[in-house]
Amino acid sequence: MDILKKIEMYRQDEEKLKWEGTFREYLEIVKEQPWVAQSAHSRVYNMIKDAGIENEKGKKRYSFFNAQLFGLEEALERLVEEYFHPAAKRLDVRKRILLLMGPVSGGKSTLVTMLKRGLEAYSHTDRGAVFAIKGCPMHEDPLHMIPHHLRKDFYDEYGIRIEGNLSPLNMMRLEQEYGGRIEDVIVERIFFSEDKRTGIGTFSPSDPKSQDIADLTGSIDFSTIAEYGSESDPRAYRFDGELNKANRGMMEFQEMLKCDEKFLWHLLSLTQEGNFKAGRFALISADELIVAHTNETEYRSFISNKKNEALHSRIIVMPIPYNLKVSDEEKIYDKMIRESDVNDVHIAPHTLRVAAMFTILTRLKDPKKGDIDLIKKMRLYDGESVEGYNRADVEEMKKEHQDEGMSGIDPRYVINRISSTIIRKEVKTINALDVLRSLKEGLDQHPSITAETRERYLNYISIARKEYDDIAKKEVQKAFVYSYEESAKTLMENYLDNVEAYCNKAKMRDQLTGEEINPDEKLMRSIEEQIGISENAKKAFREEILIRISAYARKGKRFDYNSHDRLREAIQKKLFADLKDVVKITTSSKTPDETQLKKINNVVARLIDEHGYNSTSANELLRYVGSLLNR
């Protein structure tokens, strides 16, 4: 289908969603679909909830954020459960400004943008439908027309609480255009749009000397005063400030703490009482979520100023730290590259992962327990299993430093260095070494990095390089193994047969001669030694394997190659150790013979077909691993 046809279909769908009718007809909709009268905070919460919630190990993951935000599950769960959920229930937290605080490029702006775009889309759904008095510049809630003395009766009949007063303009229109007949007032369905300034507003501070409070609250239209005769006539007022236009939805207050004080004073009444002062009118009701964002330095400066004490209690601060998981950091880089014009460049496997390792190391705080290093901590945070540690240890580590993730290298720096690598390298292929080299060079140009921090970061680059060395060797050695998985499974089955005989003090039967033989101790030890199982610990390790097999059998599951992480690692290392000499000779030979050349070509083909390399990056990997093995 061509694009013009799709545009036409979109236009037709938009027309179908439009609705217009009297207040009497609107009440019928309210009776059938009471959610159309929900508050702004409730609408945001339901939007997030309706997108789906997953429970993973007792923690909630919200599908709404999945496509754009990575590694912030805990911060997002706290945001939804401690702010949006109680605010949706009309608890006092809804009378607070939501202030997202975190380091630069940590996802604060992305989060706010997602909420805005999400509300735009949600207002087009049945569950997110919004109705307003037609012709109202503030798209006011039609239920504000219900007189105060009848609101209890309305609650008894409809189960809906009404908060807020009719605006001065609509009060005048009700009398003059409709003769006070509320039931005849025209109501229409509206759709949130930041571009059309409907239900979504954005305020950004500028020069305090030139910025006008009218940007927030609207202003008098002097050209109409002669016509209407007074500045206090609501028809002579432009209700076009950001607070007016964001009514029923949300307003983003960019860099709120940099604002002049007079702009912040309006937020005191709006947050606590749900109204604000504009022109020569009574207080104007507004129902909107106010979201601001700032960094930690500005926030500390703000709360230290005694003049701002009135606002302190009206702010809910939600820390949005950097992501601390390598796998999620990798997703952030992948997303940023896909959104750029360099997404046609081949990035060799593990390149982004190695860059992510460096970045995460800069954000982690040293563990307080001496028996664990940063590398192990990084792996545990990423969900990897580390011998001697469990999930409880990870949770305990996270409590050691409350500010962990609030400092370190930001994703933009890494993407800038990756971009620099892509531009400088003539071939359209980059690998982990290219990026690590670029990250190292960029530290000298980074304005906020001290000499001491630079030394620490250089050490992290060295650590990331060592991690890559291990990954590269395993990748090549794995590619050298013909039918690797089959070889590994065969070796494991052989090991398990011997372990079973050993633990049961039984003999084994030789497959060729049929005679009974003792379990192959040499084979078992050659595998166990790969992961540091000592002679004294071998019996316990073998018994643990047997217990695991029995547990699987009781559940009707089959114990296979992927059922035990440490055993799988031992099998891999054993296979790799047996192949090391072959790899070393083949990759390092300057003039490979025909047999070696055939092996190299087979390995390159396997790296391309099964591991995601292209011809250039596969050959670069082989040369690098050859140099590593010859050291």
C-alpha positions, 0 to 999 in steps of 0.5 A, spaced: 500 500 500 502 506 498 503 512 503 498 516 500 493 511 501 495 510 508 494 517 509 487 517 507 486 511 511 489 514 517 484 520 516 478 516 515 480 513 522 481 520 525 474 522 523 470 515 525 473 517 532 470 524 533 464 525 537 460 531 538 453 532 542 450 535 548 452 535 555 445 530 556 448 525 551 455 526 554 452 523 561 450 517 557 457 516 555 459 517 562 454 512 565 457 507 560 464 508 560 466 512 567 473 512 566 472 518 561 472 522 567 478 520 570 483 525 572 490 526 569 494 522 573 489 516 573 489 517 565 497 516 565 497 511 570 492 507 566 496 508 560 502 505 563 498 499 566 494 498 560 500 497 556 502 490 560 505 489 566 510 483 567 512 480 574 520 478 573 523 475 580 518 479 584 519 485 580 515 489 576 516 490 568 512 495 565 511 494 557 510 501 556 517 503 557 520 497 554 522 499 547 526 506 549 528 505 556 533 499 558 536 498 565 531 502 569 526 497 571 527 499 578 527 506 578 521 505 573 517 501 578 518 506 584 516 511 579 509 508 577 508 505 584 510 510 589 507 516 584 503 514 579 499 509 582 497 513 589 496 519 585 491 515 580 487 513 587 487 521 588 492 520 594 496 526 596 502 525 592 498 527 586 498 534 589 506 534 588 510 536 582 514 530 579 521 532 579 526 527 575 533 527 578 539 524 574 545 525 571 546 527 563 543 522 558 540 518 563 534 517 560 530 523 563 528 527 557 526 520 554 522 518 559 518 525 559 517 524 551 515 517 552 509 519 557 507 525 552 507 521 546 504 515 549 498 520 552 497 522 545 496 515 542 492 513 548 487 519 547 485 515 541 483 509 544 477 507 548 480 507 555 484 514 554 478 518 551 477 525 553 471 529 552 471 537 553 467 543 553 467 545 545 470 551 544 474 552 550 481 554 550 483 550 556 479 544 553 475 544 560 472 538 563 464 538 562 463 535 569 465 542 572 458 545 570 455 540 575 453 545 581 457 544 587 450 543 591 449 537 586 456 534 586 454 529 592 448 527 588 452 526 582 457 521 586 451 517 589 449 516 582 455 515 577 460 514 583 465 519 580 468 525 584 468 532 581 474 537 583 474 544 580 470 550 578 468 552 571 473 557 568 470 564 568 470 564 560 465 558 560 461 561 566 460 566 561 458 562 555 454 558 559 449 564 561 450 568 555 450 562 549 446 557 553 441 561 557 444 557 563 441 550 560 447 545 562 444 540 559 444 543 552 452 545 552 456 542 546 461 537 548 466 534 544 471 529 544 479 531 544 485 528 542 492 530 546 497 533 541 503 537 543 504 540 536 497 542 537 497 544 544 492 540 546 493 537 553 500 537 553 504 543 554 512 544 555 515 550 558 522 552 557 526 557 561 529 563 557 532 569 559 529 572 566 529 579 564 525 577 557 521 571 559 513 573 561 509 570 566 504 570 560 508 564 557 505 560 563 498 563 564 496 566 558 495 574 557 490 580 556 488 581 548 489 588 548 485 588 541 479 586 544 478 591 550 475 596 546 470 591 544 468 588 551 470 594 555 474 591 561 480 587 562 476 583 567 472 580 561 474 573 560 473 574 552 478 579 552 483 574 555 488 569 551 487 562 555 494 560 551 499 559 557 502 552 558 498 551 564 492 553 560 493 548 554 496 542 558 490 542 562 487 535 562 494 532 560 501 533 562 506 539 562 513 538 562 517 543 565 524 543 562 530 545 567 525 547 572 530 549 577 533 554 573 527 558 572 526 565 575 522 565 582 516 568 580 514 562 575 515 557 580 510 561 585 504 559 580 506 552 581 504 552 589 497 553 588 496 549 582 500 543 585 496 544 592 489 546 590 489 544 583 488 552 581 492 558 579 491 565 578 491 568 571 489 576 570 483 579 573 479 573 575 478 568 580 482 562 581 482 557 575 482 550 576 487 545 572 488 538 572 494 536 570 501 532 571 507 537 572 513 533 570 520 537 571 527 534 570 534 536 573 541 534 575 543 532 582 548 539 582 542 543 581 537 540 585 542 540 591 543 548 590 536 549 589 534 545 596 540 549 600 536 556 598 532 558 604 527 562 599 525 555 596 522 552 602 515 552 600 516 548 594 520 543 597 514 540 600 511 540 594 516 536 590 516 528 589 524 527 587 525 521 583 532 519 582 533 516 575 540 513 575 544 510 569 543 503 567 548 498 571 547 492 566 552 491 561 546 487 556 542 493 557 547 498 555 548 494 549 541 495 547 542 503 548 547 503 544 544 499 538 538 503 539 542 510 538 546 507 532 539 504 529 536 511 529 542 514 526 545 515 519 551 510 520 546 504 521 549 501 515 556 500 518 558 493 520 559 493 527 563 486 529 560 482 534 561 484 542 564 491 540 558 494 543 558 489 549 565 491 550 564 498 550 558 497 555 563 493 560 567 500 560 561 504 561 558 500 566 565 499 570 565 507 570 558 507 574 559 502 579 562 503 586 567 499 589 564 493 593 564 494 601 566 487 602 573 485 600 572 478 597 568 481 591 571 485 585 568 490 580 568 485 574 564 480 579 559 485 581 558 487 574 557 480 572 552 479 578 548 486 576 547 483 569 544 477 571 550 472 570 551 467 575 558 468 579 560 462 584 559 463 591 554 469 590 546 469 590 541 474 588 540 476 596 548 478 595 546 482 589 540 486 593 545 487 599 550 490 594 545 495 591 544 497 598 551 499 599 551 505 595 545 509 595 548 514 589 550 508 585 549 510 578 549 517 579 555 518 576 560 515 570 560 515 563 554 517 559 551 513 553 552 519 548 560 520 550 560 512 548 556 513 541 560 520 540 566 515 540 563 510 536 561 515 531 568 518 530 571 511 529 566 509 524 568 516 520 575 515 521 576 508 519 575 507 511 572 500 511 565 500 513 567 495 519 569 496 526 571 492 532 571 492 539 579 494 539 577 500 534 572 502 539 576 501 545 582 505 542 577 511 540 574 511 548 581 512 550 583 517 546 577 521 547 578 521 555 583 527 554 578 531 550 572 530 556 572 537 559 569 534 566 574 528 567 580 530 572 587 527 572 585 522 577 579 520 574 582 519 567 587 514 570 581 510 573 578 510 567 584 508 563 584 502 568 577 500 566 579 500 559 584 495 560 580 491 564 575 491 558 580 489 553 582 483 557 575 481 557 575 482 550 581 478 549 577 472 553 571 473 548 575 473 542 579 467 543 573 463 545 569 465 539 575 463 534 576 456 538 569 455 538 569 456 530 574 451 530 570 446 533 566 442 527 559 441 529 561 444 536 555 443 540 555 436 538 562 435 540 560 438 547 554 434 548 558 428 547 563 430 551 558 431 557 554 425 556 561 421 557 563 425 563 556 424 566 556 417 565 563 416 569 560 421 574 554 416 575 559 410 576 563 414 581 558 416 585 555 409 585 561 406 586 560 402 580 564 399 574 563 402 567 563 397 561 568 398 555 564 399 549 569 396 544 571 390 549 565 389 553 569 388 559 568 392 566 572 398 567 573 403 573 570 410 571 575 414 567 578 419 573 583 422 568 577 424 563 573 427 569 579 431 572 581 434 565 574 437 565 573 439 572 580 442 573 578 447 567 573 451 572 578 450 578 575 444 582 580 442 587 582 434 588 578 435 595 572 438 592 571 433 586 567 429 590 562 434 592 562 437 585 560 430 582 555 429 587 552 436 586 551 434 579 548 427 580 543 431 585 541 436 579 540 430 574 535 427 579 531 433 581 530 434 573 528 427 572 523 428 578 520 434 574 520 430 568 525 434 565 531 432 561 538 434 564 542 437 558 548 441 556 545 448 558 542 445 565 548 447 569 552 453 567 559 451 571 559 444 567 558 447 561 563 452 562 568 446 564 566 442 557 567 449 553 574 450 556 576 443 555 574 443 548 578 449 547 584 447 551 585 441 546 584 445 540 589 451 542 595 449 539 591 447 532 588 455 532 595 458 534 599 454 528 593 456 523 592 463 525 599 465 526 602 462 520 604 467 515 604 462 509 599 457 511 599 450 507 593 448 503 591 444 509 591 450 514 588 455 509 582 450 508 581 450 516 582 458 516 577 459 510 572 454 514 573 458 520 571 464 517 565 461 513 563 459 520 564 466 523 560 469 518 554 464 517 553 462 525 556 468 529 554 475 525 561 477 522 563 479 515 569 477 511 573 483 514 571 483 521 572 475 521 579 476 518 581 481 523 579 477 529 583 471 527 589 475 526 588 478 533 587 471 536 593 469 533 597 474 536 594 473 543 596 466 542 603 467 540 604 472 546 
